[in-house]
Amino acid sequence: MNQDELKGKMEQLKGKAKQAAGDLTDDESLQAEGKADEARGDVREGYGTAKRKVGEVIEDIGENLKK
């Protein structure tokens, strides 16, 4: 797991916490902010996963070239 994946997970958790707090207080603004944070975390985690997979493919190609 790389930094982007980790930060994405943290952003998702922050969003879920905000949504829960918004649910408890009936604060629609806080709920919406939480949903936005969670979505931003999903995107960042996806970016990190893609970046990691591309790196793995490049490493595999490098290993195959050494053989």
C-alpha positions as a Markdown table, in Angstrom:
| # | Residue | x | y | z |
|---|---|---|---|---|
| 1 | Met | 0.0 | 0.0 | 0.0 |
| 2 | Asn | 1.4 | 3.4 | -1.0 |
| 3 | Gln | 0.9 | 6.8 | 0.5 |
| 4 | Asp | -2.0 | 7.7 | -1.9 |
| 5 | Glu | -3.8 | 4.5 | -1.0 |
| 6 | Leu | -3.3 | 5.2 | 2.7 |
| 7 | Lys | -4.3 | 8.8 | 2.5 |
| 8 | Gly | -7.4 | 7.8 | 0.5 |
| 9 | Lys | -8.4 | 5.3 | 3.2 |
| 10 | Met | -8.0 | 8.0 | 5.8 |
| 11 | Glu | -10.1 | 10.4 | 3.8 |
| 12 | Gln | -12.8 | 7.8 | 3.5 |
| 13 | Leu | -12.8 | 7.2 | 7.3 |
| 14 | Lys | -13.0 | 10.9 | 7.9 |
| 15 | Gly | -15.9 | 11.2 | 5.5 |
| 16 | Lys | -17.8 | 8.3 | 7.2 |
| 17 | Ala | -17.2 | 9.9 | 10.6 |
| 18 | Lys | -18.6 | 13.3 | 9.4 |
| 19 | Gln | -21.6 | 11.5 | 7.8 |
| 20 | Ala | -22.3 | 9.7 | 11.1 |
| 21 | Ala | -22.0 | 13.0 | 13.1 |
| 22 | Gly | -24.3 | 14.7 | 10.6 |
| 23 | Asp | -26.8 | 11.8 | 11.0 |
| 24 | Leu | -26.7 | 12.2 | 14.8 |
| 25 | Thr | -27.2 | 15.9 | 14.7 |
| 26 | Asp | -29.5 | 16.1 | 11.7 |
| 27 | Asp | -26.9 | 18.4 | 10.0 |
| 28 | Glu | -27.4 | 17.9 | 6.2 |
| 29 | Ser | -24.4 | 20.1 | 5.5 |
| 30 | Leu | -22.1 | 17.9 | 7.6 |
| 31 | Gln | -23.5 | 14.8 | 5.9 |
| 32 | Ala | -22.9 | 16.2 | 2.5 |
| 33 | Glu | -19.3 | 17.2 | 3.5 |
| 34 | Gly | -18.8 | 13.7 | 4.7 |
| 35 | Lys | -20.0 | 12.2 | 1.5 |
| 36 | Ala | -17.7 | 14.5 | -0.5 |
| 37 | Asp | -14.7 | 13.5 | 1.7 |
| 38 | Glu | -15.5 | 9.9 | 1.3 |
| 39 | Ala | -15.7 | 10.2 | -2.5 |
| 40 | Arg | -12.5 | 12.2 | -2.6 |
| 41 | Gly | -10.9 | 9.3 | -0.6 |
| 42 | Asp | -12.2 | 6.7 | -3.0 |
| 43 | Val | -10.6 | 8.6 | -5.9 |
| 44 | Arg | -7.3 | 9.0 | -4.1 |
| 45 | Glu | -7.2 | 5.4 | -3.1 |
| 46 | Gly | -8.0 | 4.4 | -6.7 |
| 47 | Tyr | -5.3 | 6.6 | -8.0 |
| 48 | Gly | -2.8 | 5.1 | -5.6 |
| 49 | Thr | -3.8 | 1.6 | -6.5 |
| 50 | Ala | -3.4 | 2.3 | -10.2 |
| 51 | Lys | 0.0 | 4.0 | -9.6 |
| 52 | Arg | 1.2 | 1.0 | -7.5 |
| 53 | Lys | 0.0 | -1.5 | -10.2 |
| 54 | Val | 1.8 | 0.4 | -13.0 |
| 55 | Gly | 4.9 | 0.4 | -10.8 |
| 56 | Glu | 4.6 | -3.3 | -10.4 |
| 57 | Val | 4.3 | -3.9 | -14.1 |
| 58 | Ile | 7.3 | -1.7 | -14.8 |
| 59 | Glu | 9.3 | -3.7 | -12.2 |
| 60 | Asp | 8.2 | -7.0 | -13.8 |
| 61 | Ile | 9.3 | -5.8 | -17.2 |
| 62 | Gly | 12.6 | -4.8 | -15.8 |
| 63 | Glu | 13.1 | -8.2 | -14.2 |
| 64 | Asn | 12.2 | -9.9 | -17.5 |
| 65 | Leu | 14.7 | -7.8 | -19.4 |
| 66 | Lys | 17.5 | -8.8 | -16.9 |
| 67 | Lys | 16.9 | -12.5 | -17.7 |
